[in-house]
Amino acid sequence: MAGGGRRSARSRIRSSTDPNNDESVRPANPSLKLRNRRTKDRSYLPVFNASFKVMLGVCLLAFFTILFMIHHILSHPAEAKITRVVTPFPAPKMMDLPQFQGQHKESLYWGTYRPHVYLGIRARTPKSLIAGLMWIGIKDGSYHIRHVCQNDDGLSTYGWKNHNGRDFGHQLLVDHGMILDVSFLKSKMDGSGYGGDWAVRIETQVEKSEWDEESGGNAQLFFYLADEGGNVLSVSGDYLNSHEDSLIASGSRTDIGDWQLHLKSMDDLEVHHAGFNTPHFHNLSDLVQQNLAAQITRHARLQLSDSSENSPNVLVLQIIGRFPLKTDIVLVSGTESESSRVEERVNNLTGTSLTNQLKWKKQEFDDKFEIFFGLADKVDSDSISVGKAAIGNLLGGVGYFYGQSKIAVSEILNSKNDDNYLYYWPAELYTAVPSRPFFPRGFLWDEGFHQLLIWRWDIHISLDIIGHWLDLMNADGWIPREQILGAEALSKVPEEFVPQHPTNGNPPTLFLVISDFVHGLKNNKFTGTDRNEISLFLERAFVRLEAWFQWFNTTQSGNQMSSYYWHGRDNRTIRELNPKTLSSGLDDFPRASHPSGDERHLDLRFWMLLAADCMHSIEELLDKETKPGKDYATTAKMLSDFELLNQMHFDEAYGAYFDFGNHTEKVRLKWEEIEVGHSHVTRQLVRDVSERPKLRFVPHIGYVSLFPFMGRIIPPASWILEKQLDLISNRSILWTDYGLRSLAKTSSLYMKYNTEHDAPYWRGPIWINMNYRILSALHHYSKENGPYQDRARTIYQELRHNLIRNIVRNYKQTGFLWEQYDQKEGKGKGTRSFTGWTSLVVLIMAESYGQL
C-alpha cells in the first residue's frame, strides 16, 4: 500500500499533548523552540581618554555582536523553513468555491462518514453529533462487543452491498451465525433542519441453532448518540417506561437546531440506557463494556444501568428482542419549528414507508450502476454483484476527518532525534479510505486510484474530495501523504508512522483523475453544468497544482538532468536487506542497495511526466500563458523522449527498464550476536554487504520496470514493445493465472523478507492498481497499428479474464475484496475488506481506462 502504516495497526495511548485540540501550532519539545531574540543589553562608553582595556572591551563587544548576528542569520533560514512547513498555501481555498456551498454542501452534510466502525454516522463538521451501532456477538462460547471494524472479530462478511455516496446504503454483516441487515437513508422534507433527517433500519436473525441457544434467543443491540460539541443529550422517560411514544432522546445544536431521536418497531422490545460524560469518542465501546461489567457484578444481568452521569454528551440505548428482530431508528432535525411536522417525518422514515423507499433506492442504485458501467453484456451475474459491492463499499467507506497532522522536522534541523515535530494547522478532510478495518484514513497516492472510479459515479463528490486534499497543501507545495486526523483515526496507527516527513513525497496520482477531467472537457464528455464546475475547479486548482509540481520538480530531482529519485530512504540501516522506499508507495520493491543522490527512479520519472503533461493540458484548456521556468510542455517532451529514456534506464542485455543507482547484489541478512548493555548478548538479523557497490542498473524486473509501458511512450512498432510483452507474458517472470506479480520470480529478492519480521509486500504478490494500469496500456496498444497489436490484444483479454475471475472467486469464498492476491494460488492476502484500489475491478469489468 502507501507505505508507512501499511504493515500493522494497533491501539495506542494518547499523550497529554493531543494534536487534535484546537491549540495553536507549537513545537512538541520545548528544547526545540527556535529563538529569534535581539539582545536587550546596551553598551555605553563614557567620553574619556581611550585606554587599552577600553579598546579591548570595545573589540570584544564588537566580536560577540558579530557572532550573534552571524548566528541569527544562519539560524533564520531553518526557522523560516519550519514556519513554511506548517503554513497553509497562500491561495483561495478550493472548498470556498461556490459549487461546494449551498445545496451541494447541505446534501452531503450527514453520512456514514466513520468508516472505521461497522456503522458510524456523522456530519461534515468538526464537532458533530455522531451515531453508531454496537452489538453483542458470540465467538468460541464467549460474549464480545462489536463496534470497531476488526479482522480479529472474524465476521464472515461485512460491507456496503449498495451505497450511492449520498443518501442511501445497505450493508450486510454476518457474525458467527448472526446476520445483521443494516440500511441507511437520508431525507429532506419541509420542516427539516439543516442537512435533513436520517434513518437506520436494523434487521437481525440467526442461521445457527447453537447461536440461538447460547444467546437465549435474544438479540443485544446498542445504538448510541454522542455530541462532540459537548451539548447535553436528554432521555425520554415516556418511551423507556411505556413505549407509547416513539421519542427516545432529544437535544439541541447550533447547526441543525433542536433534534429528536425516535425508535419504532413492531417487535416486543426491551430498552435500557446509559448516559456518559466524556471528552473522548474513539473508545465508546469501553464505556459500554465497563457499564455492563458493573451490572453483571452487582445484579447478575447483562443490561445497561438505566442511569446517567451529570450532563451526558453520550447516550447509549440497549435494544433487546427475540430473533428475528427489526427496528427503525430515526433522527429528525429542526424540531423547534412550529411547522416541523415531526410525526409526519418520523412516519415517512419508518415502517412500510421506509421499506418502500429502501426498495426504490436499491433499484435506483442498480439502474445507475448499469447505465454508468454497462456490465450486463461484459461479465456474468456473479461478477456484477461483486462489482456493486466494490463500489458500494468504496462509497460507503468515504469518511470525514478533522484534526492536525504531526510533522517531523528532524530533517530540516539535521537532527537524529525522531521526537522533533510540529503540528499542521487544524484541517478537515473528506476522503475515501483503502480499508475500513486496517486503513480507515486518507492516503494520498491511494486517493488518485479511488477517484478513477468515484468520478465516473458522481463527479461532484469526486471534485469535493480532491478539493479537500488540495487544501491540505502547505506553503512549499507539499501535501502530507498519510492523513491521521482526529482521535478515531489516530487510534488505528502505530506510533512510529504518525509523523509525516516534509522532505518525502508520494505518487501524485490525483493527476490521473485530473487528466481524465481535462480530456473529458476537450471532448465534450460532460454536461453543460458539470463542464462549468470542472472548469472553475481547474481554474482555482491550477496555482496549487503548479506548486505541487514544482515541489516535486525541485525536492525530488536527481543529480543528472531529467532524473528523479524518491527521498526518504535510510542509507544507514543495518537491519533492512534493501532499504525501503515508503514514499514511492511501493514500500519494499527492490531499489539500489545503497541509497544516494545518484539514484534514478523510473517510476517517479513517469509520475513527473504525467504531472507535466497534465499541467500543459490545463494551460491549453484555460488558455494560460507559459511562465518562465514553468514550461510544462518542454518538460513533458523531455521526459517522454524515447531515446533519452533508453539511455538512462534501458538495459539491452535484459531487454528491460530499470532504476539506476549505487548497487550490489551481494547483500544478505545474517545472524550476529550483538551486545546489549554490559552483560546481555542477543542474536539479531543484520545486513551484510560482501561486495563494494557501484553505479549501475538495478536488475530487478517488476512493476517499476513496466512504467514506460504503462506510460504508453514506447512506439507501437518498436522491438522494445515486444520485449515488454515478453516480460508480461512469461510465466517464469511476471505472468500468473491470477494477475501479474509485482516482482519477477527471477529476482534475487523475490519473496524475500526485508527484516526478520518484515514479510515481502511488493516482492511477488499481485496488486490490482498496477494490474489496472498495465491493462490500460495493453488495451491502448491493442488498438494501435503495429506488428504487436494482435499480441497485445490477446494478452489483454487473458489478463483481464484472469483478474476478474480470481477477484470474484475470492469474494464468493471469503466475503471480501483483498489488499493483494497470492501469486501461487490466487488467494486474498494482506488486509481484507480492502475496497480501496481493489475496487478498480469494476473499471476492469467495464473496460474503462483513463488517458495514462
N, C-alpha and C positions, 0 to 999 in steps of 0.2 A: 504494500500500500504506500502511503505517502511518507513512510519513514517515521522516525520519532516514536510516537506512541503506538505504532502498528504491531508491536510484538506482544504486549501484555497489558492488562488493565487490572488495577487493584484499588481498594479503598485507601484513603489517606486521611490523616488527622489534620484538620485545618489549623493553621498557625494563627496567632493573635493578630498578625499583620494581614488582615483579609483584604485582598486586592479588589474585592467586589463591593466594598463600602464606597460610597461616593466621596472619597477623600481625594485630595489633590495629589498629583504625581510627585513622588519623592523617592530618594534612594532608600533601599531596604536596609542598608548597612550604614550607620551614621558615619563610620570612618571613611566612607566614600564621598561624602559631601564635598563638592569642589568649592574651594574658597576663592572668592574674587573680591578681596578686600584691599582697599588702599590704606596705607598706614596713616594713623591719626597723629603720629609724633611729628613735631615741627622743630627743626633746629633753629637756634637764634645765636648769631655771632655778634657780640658787642664790639663796638669800634675801639680797637686798641692796637698797639703795635704787634704785628704778626710775630709769632714765635714758632719754633719747630713743632712744639706739641700741638699748637692750634692748627698748623698746616697739616700735621699728621691726622688730627681729628677730622679735618675737612676732607682729606683724601679717603679716610676710612668710611666716612659717611657717604661720600660720592660712590665709593666702591660697592657698599651694601645696597645703596639706592639703585645702582645699575643692575646688580644681581637680582634685586627684587623685580625690576622692570623686565629683565630677560625671562625670569621665571614666570611672570604674569603673561608675557607674550607667548611663551612656549606652551603654557597650560591652557590658554584661552581656546585654541582650536579644538582640543579634546572636549572642553566644556560645551563649545558651540555644537560640536558633532553630536554629543549626547543629547543636547536640547532638541536638535532636529529629529533625532530618532523617535522621540515621544511627542512630537508636534504634528498635528494634522496637516495634510496637504493644503496649501493656501489657495483654494478654489471653491466655487459654489458646490455644495454637496449634491450628489446625484439624487438623493432621496427628497430633496426640496423641489424637484421638478413638479410642475402642476399635474402631470399624468399620474403621479404617485399620491396625490392628495384626494380629497373629496370622496366620491363613491368608491373608487378603487381601494383607498385605504380602509374605509369602513367595511367593505365587503370581505376584507382579509383580516379583520380585527380579531375575531375568535378563530381558533383552530386547534387541531391536535398537535400543537407545537412543542410537545415534551416527548421527543422520540425515545428517550431512554427508559420510559416506563411503558407497561403493557397498554395502558390507556391514560393519556395525560392531556388535559385541555388547559389552554391559557390564552391570553390576549397578547397582541403585539405591542406591549408597553412594558417598561422596566419593572414596575411594581404592580403586578397583575393579580387578579383573582384567579387562582388556579384550582383545577379539579382533577381527580384521578380515581382509579379503581384498584382495590386490593381484593384478594380472596384467600381463603384457606384451602391449600391443596394437601393431598396425602401422597407421600413418597416413602417407600420402604417402611410402611406402618407408622410413620411419624407425620405430625402436622407441620406445615410450612406456610408462612405468609408469602404470597406472591405480590410483587409490586414493580420492582425494577427488572427490566429485561436481563436475564442471566442465562447463559448457556448451561450453567450448573443446575438450573431448575429442571432441566430435562423435558421440557414440553415437546410433544411430538411435532407440533407445528404452531406457529402464530404469525400474524402479519395481516396487513390490509389486503384483502382479496380485491376490493374495489375502493378507490379513493379518487375524487376529482380535483383534489388540491384546494378546494374552496369550501363547499358546504355539505359534503356527503362522504361517508366512509363506512365500509363494512369489514369487520375483522373476525377471524375465526381463531380460537385458541383451544388447544387440546392438551390437558394436563393430567396425565396418568389416569385416563378413563373419564375425566370430567371434561365436558365440552362447553365452552363459553362462546356464544354468538353475540357479538357486540356491534352496534351500529351507532353512528353519529350523524346528526342532521342539524343544520342551521336554518333559521327562518327570520325574515324581516317583515313584520306586519305593522299596520297603523298602531301607534301607541308604544312600539318597542323603543327602548333606549338605544344609545349609540352601539353599533355592532349587531343589534338584534338579539334574538333568543337562540338557545340551542337545547337539543335533547339527546339523551343517551338511552338506547334500549339494550337491556341485558337479558339474554335467554340462556339458561343453563340446563343441562341434562347429563346423565351418566350413561356410559356404554359398557361398564363393567359392574357386575353384581357385587363383587367383593368391595369395590369402592363405595357403593351404596350402603353396604353393611357397616363398613368402618366409619362412615360419616354419620351414621344414624339416620340416613335418608334425607339429610338437610344440606342445603347449600348455605355457605357462610360468605357473604359478600360485604365489602367495606367500601363505601363511596365517600369521598371527602372533598371539602372545600377549604382553601387556605387563602388568606389575604396577605400578599407580600407587602402591602402598604400599611399593615398593622391595624386596619379597620376591624371593629368588633363584629363577630358573627352571632346572631341570635337564633335560638332553637325554638320551634313552635311546640308548645306543650300540648296543643289540641290534637295534633296528629299522633304524637307519641302515646297519648293516653287513650284515644278513641278511634283513630284512623278515619274519623268522619270528614275531615278536611284534608286535602292533598298537600297543603302548605306545611313544609317541614323545617325551613330555615329562611332567614332574611338578613339583609344588611344594606349598606349604602356606600357608594363610591362616587368620586367626582367624575369619572369617565362615563359610567353607564347609568348613573343615578341610583335610585333605590332598586333593589333586586329581590327576587324571591326564588326559592328552590322548592319544587313540588315533586312528590313521588306518587305514582299511581300504578296499581296492579290489580288484576282480577284474582290473584292468588292470595291465600291467607298468610300474611307476613308478620314476623315478629321483628320489631325495630328497636335498637338500642343506640346510644350515642355517647360520645366523649368529646369534651372541648379542651383545647390546649392553647397556651400562650407561649409562643416560641419565635425567635428571630431566624431560625434555621428551617429550611423547607426541603432540603435534599435528603433527609433521613426520617421522613414522616412514618415509615413503617416501623421504625424503632419505637416511636411513641405508642403506636398501637400494640406492639408486642409487649411492652412494659405494662400497659394498662391491663391487657388480657392476663398476663402472668400474675399480676397482683390480685385480679379477680379469682383466678383459679386457686391461688394460695389461700385467699380469705373465704371464698364462698363455693369453691369446687365447681365453678361454672365458666364455660367458655363464652363470655359475653362482656361487652364494654360496661363501664361503671355507671352509665346514666348520670354522669356528673360533669362538671365543667370547672376549669380554672377561671380565675378572675379575668375579665375582658379577653375572652378567647379569640384568637385570629385563625384558629384551625378547628374545624368541626368534622368529626368522623362519624358516619352513620353505619351501623351494622345491620345488615338485612339478612334475616334468617327465614328460610322457607323450604318446603318439601320439593324434591326434584319431580318433574321438571318445573322450573321457576321462570317467570317472565315479569320484568318490571320496567317501567319507564320513569326516567328522572329528567326533569325539565328546569332550566334556569331561564326566567323571564326578567328583562331589564326595564328600567324606566317606569316602575310601578307606582311612582309618586304622582303621575299624571292622572287627572280626572278621566281622561279618555283612554286610559291604558288597556282596558278590556282584558284584564288578566285571565279571567275564567275562559274566555273565548280562545285566547292564545295558548293556554295550557291544554285545552281540549284539542286544539289543532295539532299539538305535538305529542299526543298520547293516543293510546288505543287504536281503533280502526283507522283513524285519520293518519296517524304516524305510519301504520303498516302500509297504507296505500302510497304515501309519499316515498317511503323507502323503496317500494317496488318500482315506482316511476323513476327515481334517481338511479337505481340499478340498471334499468333499461336504457336510460339516457347515457350512462357510462358505457354500456356495451355498444350502443349505436355510435357514439363518438369514437370509441376505440377502433371500430371497423372503418369508419369514414377516414380517420387520420392515418391508419396503418395498413388497411386493406389486406388482412391476412387470410381471409376466407379461401382464396384461391392459391395461397402460397404454402401453407402449413396445415397440419391436422388439428383436430379439436383439442387434443391434449396440449399441444404447443400454444394454442390460442389462450387456453385457461392459464398457463404458466406466464404468458406474456402479460395478461391482465393483472396477475398477482405481482409481477415485476414492477410495472409502472404504478400500480396501486400502492405498493409498499414504499416505493421511492417518493411518491407524492405525500403519502401518509406519514413518512418519516421527515418531512420538512419541519424544521424547528426554528424557534425564536430564542435568541440568547442575548444577555446583556451583562457586561462586566468589563474588566480590564485585563489585557494581555500582560504577562510577565515577560519583560525584555532583558536578556542578558547583555551586559555592556563590557564584559571582561575583555573581548577582542579589541574594543575601542581603547581601553585603558592599558592594553598589552599586559593584562594580569592573568595569572593562572588560577585565581580564586573564582570558583564557579558560583560563589554566593553574590557576586556583583551584579545587581539587576535593578531595574526601574520598572514602573508600571506605565503602560499605554494610557491614553485618555479613556474615560468611560465611553463605551460604544455598544451599539446594538448590531446584531447580525441575524438576518433571515436567510436560511440556507438549507439545502438538502444535506443528508449525512450518509456516510458509507454504510454503517451498520448500527442498528438500534442497540444491540446488547454490548458491542465492543467499541465502536467508534461513533457515539452519538453526539458529534460536534462537527464543526466545519473544517474541511481540509481543502487547501487552495487548489492543488492540481486535480484532485478528485472532482471538484465542482465543475470544471470545464467539461468533463465527460458526463456528469449528471445533466448539465444543461443541454447537451446534444439531444437528449430525449425530452426534457421538460419543455424546451421552447417549441417543439413540434406539437405538444399537447396544449400549452397555454402560454403564449408569447408574453403576456403581461406579468405572469408570475415569474417567468424567466428574467425579464428585464428588471423586476423588483429585486430578485436575488443578486444578480450581477451588480446592480447599483449599490446594494449594501456592501458587497465585497470591495468595490472600488472606493467607497467612502472610508475604508479601513487603511487607506494609503497614508503613509507619513510624508513629511516634508521632503524626504530624499527620493520618494517614488517607490518605496519598499512596502510590501504587504506581508505581515506575518503569515507563515504557511499553515500553521495549525492554530485554530481559534478555540481557546479554552476560556469561555466567558461565563461567569456565574458559578455558584456553588454546585449546582447539579452537574454541569459539565466537568468541573474540576474533580468531582468525586470519582470519576472514571479514569483518571490519568495518573500514571506513575510519576512520582516527584521529579525524576531526572529529565522527563520530557516536557515539563511545563514551560521553562524559559524558552523564548523564541530568540534566535540569533540574527541580528540585523545585517550581518555580513553574508547570510545564506539566502539563497533564492529557492524557488520551486517552479516546476514547469508551468509557464504561463498559458495553460490550456484554455483559459477564457477566450483567447484569440481564435480557437477552433469555432466557438459559437458565434463570435462577432463576425468572423469570416462568412459564416452562413447568413447572418443578417445582411451584410453588405452585398453578397451575391444575390440574395432574395430581392433586395431593393433594386439592384441593377436589372433584374429580370422580371420585375413586376409580379413577384410571388405573394405579395401581401395586399390586404385590403387598404383602401384609402386611409382609414383611421389608424390602422396599425403602421402603415408606412410613415405617416406623420409622426407618430410617437417614437418609432425606432430612429427616425432621422433626428428628432430633438434629443433623444438619448445619446446618440453618437456625437452630436454637436457638443454637448456638455461633457461627455466622457473623453473627448479627444485629448484634452490637456492632461488628464490623468493617465490615459493610455500612453501618451507621449513620455511622461515622466517615468512610467513603469518600464517602457522600452529603454530609456536612457539609463535607468538604474542597472538593468541587466547589461547593457552595452558597455558600461564603464566598470562596474564592480566584478563582473564575471568574465571579462576579457582575458585572453591568454597572452603569452609573450610574443607569439607570432601573429602577424596581421591576419584578420578574419578568423582567429581561433578563439575558442571559449572553453572554460572549464568550471565545473561546479566547485565553489568554495565550501569549506567546512569539513573536509576530510582530515582525519587525525594522522599527522606524519610522525607522531611519537609513540604510537601504540605498540605495546609488547604483547597484547592479547589477541588481536584480530589477525586471522590468516590473510585477509585482504581488507584494508581499511574501508569501511562502509562509506557510501555516498548518499546519505539520507536526503540531502537537498534535491537530488535528482528524482526522488520518488521511487527509484529502482534499488533501494537500500543496499543490498549486498551483491548486486551484479558486479562481476569482476572488472576492476579498473586497474590502472598502473599500480604495481606493488608498492611503490614509494611515491606518495603524493608530492607534487611540486607545481610550481608555476609554469613548467614546461608542458603540462598536460594539455591535450586537445580532446575534448569530449564531443563525440559525434552527435549524440542526442541533443545536447544543448545548442550545437550549431543549427540544427533543424528547428528547434523551438524558436531560435532567433530569426531564422528565415521565415517561419510562419508569421511571427510578430511584425517583421519589417514589411512583408508583402501585404499583410492586413492593414498596417498603418498607411502604406501607399494607396491602397484601395479606398480607405476612408478619405484621404486627402482628395483623391479624384472625385469621389462621390459628393463631398461637401465643398468642392471647388476651392480648396485651401492652397495657398502659396507655399512652396518648399522653403523652409527656413535654413539659414546657414548652419552647417554641422548636423542637420537632421534630414539628409537626403535619403529617405527610406527606399526610394526606387533604386538608387545606386547600391545601397546596402543589400537589398533583396537580389539584385543582379549579381553582385559579387558572391553572395552565399549560395546562389543557385548555379554558379559557374561549374559546369561538369568537370572540366579539365582541372581546375583548381581543387575541387573536391577530391578528385582521384590522386592528385599529387600529395594531398595532406592526409588522406585516410584510406586509400585503397591499396591492398596488398595483393599483387598479381599472383604470388605463389599460392595463396589460399583462395584467390578469387572472391575475396570478401572485404567489407569495410570494417575498420577497427578504430578504437581510440588510439591515441599516441601518448607516450609518457615514459617516465623513468621506471623501467620494469625488468623484473626477472621472474622466471617460472620456478626458481629454486627456493621456494618458501614453503614451510610446513609448520604445523603445530606439534610440539613435542613436550613431554612431561619433564619438568625440572623441579628440584627441591629448592624452595625459597624460604629463607629465614624470616620469620615474623616475630618481631620483638627480640628479646635477648636469648631465649631458650627454645622457642617453638619453631618447628620446621614443618612446612606443608608442601604438598605436591600440587603444582598448577600447570595447566597447559599454556605454554608461551610460544611466541612467534620465533622461528629460527630461519635465518636467511643464510644460505650457503654459497651464494654467488653474488658478485657485485652487480647491481642493476645498471642498465644502460638505456639511453633514449632509443625507443623502438616502438613498433606497433604492439598493442596488447592483444595477443592471439586468442581471443575468446569469442566464438560465434554465438550470437543470441539476439534478443530483441534489439539491442543497441545497433548491431550490425545491419539491421533492416531499416533504419531510419531514412537513408537515402531512397530506398524503395517506397517506404510509406510517404515520403515527401514528393514522390512522382516526378523526380527530376532526371531519372535515368531515361535516355532516349529509347523509344519503343523498338528501334532496330539495333540497339547496342548489344554486343555479346555479353556485356556485364549484366544486362537484364536476364539473360539466360542463366548466368551464374547465380543470380538471386533466386530464380525459380528452382534451380538445382538444390540450393541450400534449404529452401522452404519444403520441398517435396521429399527430401532424403530422410528415410526413417532412422538412419544412423546419426542424423544431426538434429533436426528440429521437428520433423513430422511425427505425429501420433494419430491414433484413431479418434482422439477426443479434442484435438486442437493443437496448436503449435506450442511446444515447450519453450520456456524462457531462456534456457541455456543449452547449448548443444551437448549431446552425450560425449562428444569427443573432447570437451573442455576438461582441463586438469582440475577445475573447481566444480565440476558438475556434481550437484547434490552433496557438496562438502559443507560441514559445519564451519562457521566462521570463528566461533569460540567454542569452549566446552559445552555451553548451553544455548548457543545462538544457531538454531537449526536453519538449513537452507531455505531461502524465501523466494528470491528471484534467480535461483540456480537450478531450475528444472521445471517446477510447477507451471501450469497453464493459467494465464491471466486473460480475462475477457477484454479489457480495454485495449491491450496491444493486439490481440487477435482481431478485434473490430477494425483497427486502423490498417492492419495488414490485408484484411478482407476488402477494405475500401480501395486499397491500391490495386489488388488483384482485379477487382471489378472495373477499375479505371483502365488497366492495361488490356483487359478482355475486350474493350471497346475501341482500342487504339490500333490502327492498321500497322502491321509489322509481322515479322516472322514468328513471334512468340505469342501472338494474340490467342490462338486456339488453346495453347498450353496454359496460358493464364486463366482462360475461361474454365478449363477442366479442373485445375487446381482450386479455383474459387468455388466452384459448385461442390466439390468434395469436402473442402474445409468448412464451408458454411453448413453443409449437411451434418458433418461430424460434431460441430459445436452445438447446434440446436438439439440434436439427438441426445447428446450427453448431458446438457443442462436440464433438459426436460426429464430425462430418466432419473437424474439425481433428485430433482424436485419431487417427482412422484414417489420415490423411495424414501426420502428423508423429510419432505415437507418444507424444504428451504432452498434458496439460492445460496451459493457459497462464495467465499472470498477468492479462492483459487481451486484448481482441479488437478488431481494427481495424474501425471503423465503416463503412468504404467497401467492403471486400471480405470482411470477417469473419475475416481471418487472425489466428492467435495472435500476440500481441505481448508485449513485456516479457520476463520470465524464463520459461523452460519448466520442466516438471516442477513446476508450481505447483498442488499438490493441497492447498492451504490452503482458502480460502473458495470457490475454483472448484469444489471437491468438493460444494458445495451443489447442484450439478446433480442429485445423487441425490434430494434432497428435492423439487426441481422436478419430476423424473420421477414421484415418489411423490405429488405434490400434498400434501405435508406441511408445514404452515406453523404458526408459533408464534402467540402471542396478540398480539404487537405487532411 
